């Protein structure tokens, strides 16, 4: 075979097999993990993640433990070291709730110890172990402290009876909570035996009946103080409100007085104005009455004069009209003559016949003989002639009655006017009386 091909194949094989060999001997160590690798000669190599750990099968033994912190909650109930005034023990039952954080130590020896003594147990046994260690340390700390120290430890100075080591620990840790310091000091030795280090201790709550009573008393006192302060504030507010209301009332009263004064002044001015207006109206009324009276008198005079002139003119017009009518009728009678009279006789013949018949029925005739002073005529003949003349006269009178009343009535043959009724016509009674007077 060609040596070059062999060399190339070997090189390629080495390149391909090297990652596989490396991956077979190297192990990943994740963050928060610690891998312990023990060799055949007893050497111990500790790898803290994230990194690579060299692990050769058959030649090494490896194990992984967590490097993250462990949080443990504890609740401790025990009695304090209080004493009464006579020096007799007077412990107070106290309950402390705390939270502790521990982790694996930084030294390799502590890591190896924790892997062998602590992490070799199950998770439940690990938690139980930590709880027991912390609880026992907390009980010892509670038994060493008094009730007031537990509740006022952050404001009070370290007790004078505290050991110098504890005071130095307080200063070193920068804390003034004696309970936390004592628990840390007590736990540190036991945790060190387990390969663990104490990171922090948080005291969540310290409960006791005395503290609760004091708390209620303090709350009541605070509430009373707050109520007093609130009452004072309410009193001040009420006083300020009353003062403001008083000022408002004073201002309103002053305003009302000013309004009343202004109203009185306005009323007086209005009364004066009304008086002036009344005087002006009276003067105007007097002047208007005088003017009206003068105007009425002038109007009456003018009306009377106008009425007199109108009456005179009417009388003149009526007289002129009547005169004109009489002149026209007279002219018509002169022009028509006997034709008009004959026509009127025919129109009035029936009425005159009835009137003559009535008059003849009521008259009495006396016949004294055939001869007389009337040319030898008898009385009947003379009476008939008289009646004929009367009828003619009456017919003429009826014709004339259509003329105005101011016209003169025609006279009879003997110079006497026939009797007339109220409207100027000749009545049958007049004819009868005339006939009787003529022939008796």
Secondary structure, DSSP 8 states (H G I E B T S, - for coil): --HHHHHHHHHHHHHHHHHHHHHHHEEEE-TTEEEEEEETTS-EEEEESSEEEE--TTTEEEEEEE-S-EEEEEEEEEE---B-TTS-B---EEEEEEEEEEEE-SSHHHHHHIIIIITTS-HHHHHHHHHHHHHHHHHHHHHHS-HHHHHHTTTS---TTS-HHHHHHHHHHT---HHHHHHHHHHHHHHHHTTEEEEEEEEEEEEEHHHHHHHHHHHHHHHHHHHHHHHHHHHHHHHHHHHHHHHHHHHHHHHHHHHHHHHHHHHHHHHHHHHHHHHHHHHHHHHHHHHHHHHHHHHHHHHHHHHHHHHHHHHHHHHHHHHHHHHHHHHHHHHHTHHHHHHHHHHHHHHHHHHHHHHHHH-------S--TTTS--HHHHHHHHHHHHHHHHHHHHHHHTS-TTS-----TTS------TTS---HHHHHHHHHHHH-
